Amino acid sequence: MPAVQSVSLHQVQIPLRRPFRHAAAERAVTDNILCQVTLDDGTEGWGEGLPRTYVTGENTDTCFAEFGRRGPELLDCRADSLAELVTWLDLHSPLGPAAVPPGRAAPAGPRPNTAGPRYLPYACWCALETAVLDAFGRSLRFSLTDVVGHVAGAEALQPKPFVQYSAVLSTTPVWRQCLLAGAMLLAGFHSFKAKVGFAVEEDAQRTRWLRRTIGANDLRLDANGAWPPAEVQAAVEALAPYKPTCIEQPVPAGEEQALPHLRQLGVPIMLDESVRSLWEACEALAQGWCDLINIRISKCGGPLASVRLLAAVRAAGGRAQLGCQVGETGLLSAAGRHLACHLSGLEYLEGSYDRYLLAVQLTDPDITFGSGGWAPQLRGPGLGVTVRPKVLERFSVRRSAVPW
């Protein structure tokens, strides 16, 4: 029976090819955490998390502090089957109940994160959980696809040999953004997302020109929580004539009470930063705050929580997008690919931007999507990608390990 022998956490900073800007942040360099798990049979596994204060309240310091608590616990992890491993991870997860009881609007117990800092270790646990799944998958010869099937159940699976990702447009001058959108349209993209949440006039002008550029194709707008409740209706009314498919996170997390009235304007609302857990997703849908939920693996605490969150959203009558965070490397891209290629009920896909966004690729093989956003299933045990040691050594800025 393989068991965890050692665990290490790395802080990695890789430059982006060009700065990526939205209403909540501007980023020119990644700031990610990578977890390395080594089993007693010599097998290695890797996982990744993206701590972002404006998403989960985490930063790299909180992740290393959490690793100081969780890392030693992983040394007790041993399993000789996928089912046994998932059970162990569920019992040791810091994120609370693994599933919503059938017929219940929200999980029992107090709402998470209402006292003290607004965070649980979502990104940190994502890195640790994914590394464990990758290591044991390689040792026991199962893939993350098998994990998805085990957790979701056969009725939630819809295997696809290829999936198509959306184009996401950073905030640049209007002419440049439209030029890029036009090139992507010619390359075969049919779904686009643009960042808004700046001056209303600027947002309206940008959206008008984008709509003219892409025609009747899907156009989602993401405000990253930029509009306070007193301003959100005017902003959405200014954008509604350009027929956005939905507007993502129009108000800051914690201000969702303004959303039921906003939905009466006829523009579907997607929540992102407001929803990280099963509890928050079920509450949002029960209260009528949104139509869609954006599931991001690091934000939601790992692959297991993400699969279960999708099931809860569908059971509550909502719709879902499988998204990503700016700066993900091939590790999270691979995790997202396994989910995207096998789960039913995903309306939109974002991710696998690796080569187009990062100056250097951390993993092999390159799994960046191809022309038109199309990408194939991944094969092989675990995640199906491996870390390039020289790249890790070059861009790692901090490391902690157990045993010390």
C-alpha positions in Angstrom: 0.0 0.0 0.0 1.7 3.3 -1.1 2.0 6.0 1.5 3.1 9.7 1.5 6.8 10.0 2.4 7.4 13.7 2.0 5.6 16.9 1.0 6.9 20.3 -0.1 5.3 23.6 -1.0 6.9 26.0 -3.5 6.0 29.6 -4.3 6.5 30.2 -8.0 6.5 33.5 -9.9 6.6 33.3 -13.7 6.3 36.4 -15.9 3.2 36.8 -18.2 3.8 37.5 -21.8 1.9 40.7 -21.3 0.1 42.3 -18.3 -3.5 41.1 -17.8 -5.8 43.8 -16.4 -9.3 43.7 -15.0 -11.3 45.8 -12.5 -10.0 44.0 -9.4 -6.3 43.7 -10.3 -3.6 44.0 -12.9 -1.0 41.2 -13.1 2.3 40.9 -14.9 3.7 37.9 -13.0 2.1 34.8 -11.6 2.3 34.2 -7.9 1.3 30.5 -7.5 1.9 27.7 -5.0 2.9 24.3 -6.1 2.8 21.2 -3.9 5.0 18.2 -4.5 4.1 14.9 -2.9 6.5 11.9 -2.9 5.3 8.4 -2.0 7.4 5.7 -0.4 7.6 3.9 -3.7 9.4 6.9 -5.2 6.3 8.2 -7.2 6.0 12.0 -7.4 2.8 14.0 -7.8 2.2 17.7 -8.2 -0.6 20.2 -7.5 -1.2 23.9 -7.8 -3.2 26.7 -6.2 -3.6 30.4 -6.9 -4.0 32.4 -3.7 -5.7 35.7 -4.5 -6.8 38.0 -1.7 -9.7 39.4 -3.8 -11.0 35.8 -4.5 -10.6 33.7 -1.4 -8.8 36.1 1.0 -5.6 34.0 0.8 -2.0 35.0 -0.1 1.2 33.1 -0.3 1.9 33.8 3.4 -1.4 32.3 4.6 -0.8 29.3 2.3 2.6 28.6 3.8 1.2 28.9 7.3 -1.6 26.5 6.4 0.9 24.1 4.9 2.7 24.1 8.3 -0.6 22.7 9.8 -1.7 20.5 6.9 1.6 19.2 5.6 2.4 16.9 8.5 -1.1 15.4 8.3 -0.4 14.3 4.7 2.3 12.0 6.0 -0.4 9.8 7.4 -2.0 9.4 3.9 -1.9 5.8 2.6 -4.3 4.0 0.3 -4.5 1.1 -2.1 -7.5 2.2 -4.1 -9.1 5.3 -5.5 -12.1 5.0 -3.3 -10.0 4.7 -0.2 -7.9 7.8 -1.2 -11.0 9.9 -1.8 -12.4 8.9 1.6 -9.1 9.9 3.3 -9.1 13.3 1.5 -12.7 14.0 2.4 -12.0 13.2 6.1 -9.0 15.5 6.2 -10.3 18.4 4.1 -10.4 21.8 5.9 -13.3 22.9 3.7 -16.2 21.3 5.6 -19.0 18.9 4.4 -18.3 17.3 1.1 -21.8 17.3 -0.2 -25.2 18.9 0.1 -27.9 16.5 1.4 -30.6 15.9 -1.2 -33.5 18.3 -1.1 -31.8 20.8 1.2 -31.3 24.4 0.0 -27.9 24.7 1.7 -25.6 22.5 3.9 -26.5 22.2 7.5 -24.5 24.2 10.1 -23.3 27.8 10.3 -22.4 29.7 7.2 -18.6 29.5 6.6 -16.4 32.6 6.9 -18.8 35.0 8.6 -16.5 35.6 11.5 -12.9 36.6 11.2 -11.0 36.8 7.9 -13.1 36.0 4.8 -11.2 32.9 3.8 -10.7 29.2 4.1 -7.6 27.6 2.6 -9.2 26.9 -0.7 -6.1 27.5 -2.9 -3.7 25.8 -0.4 -5.9 22.7 -0.1 -6.4 22.6 -3.9 -2.6 22.3 -4.3 -2.3 19.6 -1.7 -5.3 17.6 -2.8 -4.3 17.7 -6.4 -0.7 16.6 -5.7 -2.0 13.7 -3.6 -4.4 12.6 -6.4 -1.6 12.9 -9.0 0.9 10.9 -7.0 -1.4 8.1 -6.0 -2.9 8.1 -9.6 0.6 7.5 -11.0 1.4 4.8 -8.4 -2.0 3.0 -8.6 -2.5 3.7 -12.4 -5.7 5.8 -12.3 -6.1 9.3 -13.9 -7.9 12.4 -12.7 -10.6 11.4 -15.2 -11.2 8.2 -13.0 -11.5 10.5 -10.0 -14.1 12.6 -11.7 -16.1 9.5 -12.6 -15.9 8.1 -9.0 -17.1 11.4 -7.4 -19.6 12.5 -10.0 -21.3 9.2 -10.8 -22.1 7.8 -14.2 -25.2 9.9 -14.6 -23.2 13.1 -14.4 -20.6 12.1 -17.1 -20.6 13.0 -20.7 -17.2 12.0 -22.2 -16.0 14.2 -25.1 -12.9 13.6 -27.1 -12.5 17.4 -27.6 -13.7 20.5 -25.9 -13.8 24.1 -27.0 -12.6 26.9 -24.7 -13.8 30.5 -24.7 -11.6 33.5 -25.6 -11.0 35.8 -22.7 -10.0 39.4 -23.6 -7.8 41.5 -21.3 -8.6 45.2 -20.9 -6.6 47.0 -23.6 -7.3 49.9 -25.9 -10.6 49.3 -27.7 -9.0 49.1 -31.1 -6.5 46.5 -30.0 -9.1 44.5 -28.2 -11.4 44.4 -31.2 -8.4 43.5 -33.5 -7.7 40.5 -31.2 -11.3 39.5 -31.0 -11.5 39.6 -34.8 -8.4 37.4 -35.2 -9.9 35.0 -32.7 -13.2 34.9 -34.6 -11.3 34.1 -37.8 -9.4 31.3 -35.9 -12.7 29.7 -35.0 -13.7 31.0 -31.6 -17.4 31.5 -31.1 -17.5 32.4 -27.4 -15.9 35.5 -25.9 -15.6 37.2 -22.5 -14.5 40.8 -21.9 -13.7 42.6 -18.8 -15.8 45.6 -17.7 -16.2 47.5 -14.4 -14.5 50.8 -15.3 -16.2 54.0 -16.3 -19.7 53.3 -17.6 -19.1 55.2 -20.8 -15.9 53.3 -21.4 -17.6 50.0 -20.8 -20.5 50.8 -23.1 -18.2 51.9 -25.9 -15.9 48.9 -25.5 -18.9 46.5 -25.5 -20.5 48.2 -28.5 -17.4 47.8 -30.6 -16.9 44.2 -29.5 -20.5 43.3 -30.4 -19.9 44.8 -33.9 -16.7 42.8 -34.2 -18.0 39.4 -33.2 -21.6 39.7 -34.5 -24.2 37.5 -32.9 -21.6 35.2 -31.2 -21.6 34.7 -27.4 -20.3 37.7 -25.4 -20.0 37.5 -21.6 -19.0 40.5 -19.6 -17.1 40.3 -16.3 -17.1 43.2 -13.8 -15.1 41.4 -11.1 -17.3 43.0 -8.4 -16.5 46.6 -9.5 -20.0 48.2 -9.2 -21.4 49.1 -5.8 -25.1 48.3 -5.4 -26.1 52.0 -5.9 -24.4 52.0 -9.3 -24.9 48.5 -10.6 -28.4 49.0 -12.2 -27.2 52.0 -14.3 -24.1 50.1 -15.4 -26.1 47.0 -16.5 -28.8 49.2 -18.3 -26.0 50.8 -20.3 -24.7 47.4 -21.4 -27.9 45.6 -21.9 -28.6 46.9 -25.5 -25.5 45.0 -26.7 -27.1 41.7 -25.6 -24.5 40.2 -23.3 -25.1 36.5 -22.7 -24.5 37.2 -19.0 -22.7 39.6 -16.7 -20.3 38.0 -14.2 -19.9 39.2 -10.6 -21.5 42.7 -11.1 -21.3 43.6 -7.3 -18.6 42.9 -4.7 -18.8 39.7 -2.7 -21.1 40.3 0.2 -23.4 42.7 -1.7 -25.6 40.0 -3.4 -28.8 41.3 -2.0 -29.0 43.8 -4.9 -29.0 41.0 -7.4 -32.7 39.7 -7.4 -33.9 43.2 -8.5 -31.0 43.4 -11.1 -32.0 40.1 -12.7 -35.4 41.7 -13.6 -33.5 43.7 -16.3 -33.4 40.4 -18.3 -29.6 40.0 -18.3 -28.5 36.7 -16.8 -26.1 37.1 -13.8 -23.1 34.8 -13.1 -21.5 34.8 -9.7 -17.8 34.1 -9.2 -16.0 35.7 -6.3 -19.2 35.4 -4.2 -19.3 31.6 -4.5 -16.5 29.4 -3.5 -18.3 26.7 -1.4 -21.3 24.4 -1.7 -23.0 26.5 1.0 -22.5 29.8 -0.9 -23.6 28.3 -4.2 -26.8 26.8 -2.7 -27.6 30.1 -0.9 -27.0 32.2 -4.0 -29.4 30.0 -6.1 -32.0 29.7 -3.3 -32.0 33.5 -2.8 -32.4 34.2 -6.5 -29.1 36.1 -6.7 -27.9 34.5 -9.9 -28.5 32.3 -12.9 -25.0 30.8 -13.3 -22.0 29.9 -11.1 -18.4 30.1 -12.2 -16.5 27.1 -10.8 -12.8 27.5 -10.6 -10.8 24.6 -9.2 -8.3 26.6 -7.1 -11.1 29.0 -5.9 -13.3 26.1 -4.9 -10.7 24.0 -3.1 -9.6 21.4 -5.5 -11.1 18.8 -8.0 -13.2 17.0 -5.6 -15.0 20.1 -4.3 -15.4 21.4 -7.8 -17.1 18.2 -9.1 -19.5 18.2 -6.2 -20.2 21.9 -6.6 -21.3 21.4 -10.1 -23.6 18.6 -9.0 -25.1 20.9 -6.4 -25.6 23.8 -8.8 -27.4 21.5 -11.3 -29.5 20.0 -8.6 -30.6 23.5 -7.5 -31.6 24.4 -11.0 -28.6 26.6 -11.8 -26.1 26.6 -14.6 -22.4 26.5 -14.5 -19.2 27.6 -16.1 -15.8 25.9 -15.6 -13.4 28.8 -15.3 -9.8 29.4 -14.4 -7.7 32.1 -12.8 -5.1 34.3 -14.5 -1.7 32.7 -14.4 -2.6 29.0 -14.0 0.2 26.7 -15.2 -0.3 23.4 -16.9 -1.0 21.7 -13.6 -4.4 23.4 -13.1 -5.0 23.5 -16.8 -4.7 19.7 -16.8 -7.0 19.3 -13.9 -9.6 21.5 -15.6 -9.2 19.5 -18.8 -10.1 16.3 -17.1 -13.3 17.9 -15.7 -14.2 19.7 -18.9 -13.9 16.5 -21.1 -16.1 14.4 -18.9 -18.6 16.4 -16.9 -22.0 17.2 -18.3 -23.8 20.5 -17.6 -21.0 23.0 -18.3 -22.3 25.9 -20.4 -18.9 27.6 -20.9 -15.2 26.7 -20.5 -12.3 28.9 -19.7 -8.7 27.7 -19.3 -5.6 26.1 -20.9 -4.3 29.5 -21.9 -0.8 28.4 -20.9 1.4 29.2 -23.9 -0.6 32.3 -24.8 -0.2 33.8 -21.3 2.9 32.5 -19.6 6.4 33.5 -20.7 7.7 30.0 -19.8 5.9 26.7 -19.7 6.2 24.8 -16.4 4.9 21.5 -17.6 5.3 18.9 -20.3 3.6 18.2 -22.6 2.2 21.5 -23.7 -1.6 21.3 -23.4 -2.5 24.8 -24.5 -5.7 24.8 -26.6 -5.3 24.9 -30.3 -7.0 26.8 -33.1 -10.5 28.0 -32.2 -10.0 27.0 -28.6 -10.2 23.3 -29.3 -8.3 20.8 -27.0 -8.3 17.0 -26.6 -8.7 14.7 -23.7 -5.6 14.0 -21.6 -4.2 10.5 -21.3 -2.0 8.7 -18.8 -2.1 8.3 -15.0 -2.6 11.2 -12.6 -2.9 14.6 -14.2 -1.2 13.5 -17.4 1.5 16.3 -17.2 4.8 16.5 -15.5 6.8 19.5 -14.0 9.9 20.7 -15.7 12.6 20.7 -12.9 14.8 23.4 -14.4 11.8 25.8 -14.9 10.7 25.1 -11.3 14.2 25.8 -10.0 14.5 29.0 -12.0 11.2 30.5 -10.9 10.7 29.1 -7.4 11.2 31.9 -4.8 10.3 30.1 -1.5 10.0 26.5 -0.4 8.9 24.6 2.7 8.9 20.8 3.3 7.9 18.1 5.7 9.6 16.3 7.1 11.9 19.2 7.7 
